[in-house]
Amino acid sequence: TAASWIVDRMARDKKLRVLWIAHKEELLTQAADTFMSLAAQQPKGFSRHLRVISGGNSAVTTLDEWELDVAIVTWQSLHRNWPTTRKLVDTYLNKSTIVVVDEAHHAGANSYQDILQRVINHEKPPRMVLGLTATPWPQGRSAARMRTVFPRDVITVRPETLHASGILATPVLY
């Protein structure tokens, strides 16, 4: 759903970029496949450059490519050599960018906070920082940190509603 909304916005704004951050290769692949499928459905002439950036894919230095429009990257790749990578993130954010954090319930961790605080405090802050999660919010310090990055809920759906509509399996306890 988020990728569909973003691709539609990218179709209207040729300069718009995406920085999609996740914590697992599987999530990167899933996001990339979704973006490519949605891009194929756009009118003729729609073209964007996408890279998956992780240990098993493109190097984090590819964030420096000016023509890169969709960077789908693990937080580990960004944080591994943060003093250097921070500069690459700064360069990437020099164009209008939507930043998405997949599985955003992890965003309260120190490693995520280094990245997200840099993103939020960049001289050209992103148009939007969007957190996606189907996991309940953490408690304590981590929850407070998340609220500074994601201060507003856009959509909140109770598990009971998802159970009733068949989207989420109803647990059966034995």
Buried (B, 14 or more C-beta within 10 A) or exposed (E): EBBEEBBEBBBEEEEBBBBBBBBBBEBBBBBBEBBBEBBEEBEEEBEBEBBBBBEEBBEBEBBEBEEBBBBBBBBBBBBEEBEEBBEBBBEBBEBEBBBBBBBBBBBBBEBBBBBBEBBEEBEEEBBEBBBBBEEEBBEEEBEEBBEEBBEEEEEEEEEEEBEEEEEBEEEEEE
